[in-house]
Amino acid sequence: MTAPRSILIIGASRGLGLGLASEFAARGWAVTATVRSTAQQAPLQALPGVCAEQLEMTDADSLEQLAERLNGQQFDVIFVNAGVAGPAHHSTAQASAEEMGHLFLTNAVAPLRVAERLLPQLSPEHGLIVFMSSILGSIEAGAGLGMPLYGASKAALNHLAQCFVRNQDNPQLGVLLMHPGWVRTDMGGADAPLDIASSCKGMVEQVSAAIGQPGLRYLDYQGNPLPW
């Protein structure tokens, strides 16, 4: 028998992360997923076969502890989903240094730290790293769509992912920057046209198709390429 595909999802306590864990598990994948605190594990533990881990992504010690617990495990996919919306005012004029530091650390810097530290846990032959990006991070298409500070943090993520890929010496490594669509989540709001299940089904299909395809791509949940 062939072993099931395996995935590590970073940030899966609710919303799209929890939806991804549910969809991958329903398709027979071996799923390990993280939450920021053990108090948030209940929704994941309700999913059959899903292994819950704790990670505060912006905390270096927490990341090191997770890497030690995962030592010896290998995944086909690492999906870094965790992120924040940023300040509700979305204003460069009002933004404080603390707000901007938290936004860019969480959405741009920490995801790359996670990828770099957990790279030994990724299959070197066909492994895929997925970063949850957004069309708002596109310089060409995202400007004017709202949430400019959030979009800037995702543009920074896209740039750092480009740098990450170019610094790797494994020609088989695949990296996806994924736009989930405008989804009815706490971040997307009640007016969003897309439900979590539909977005996650689309993303799971894109991830499944991308395994074994080296290089970097920036796609939406339906597989459409996005402009940088």
Secondary structure by P-SEA (a helix, b strand, c coil): ccccbbbbbccccccaaaaaaaaaaaaccbbbbbcccccccccccccccbbbbbbccccaaaaaaaaaaaccccccbbbbccccccccccccccccaaaaaaaaaacccaaaaaaaaacccccccbbbbbbbccccccccccccccaaaaaaaaaaaaaaaaaaaaacccccbbbbbccccccccccccccccccaaaaaaaaaaaaaaacccbbbbbbccccccccc
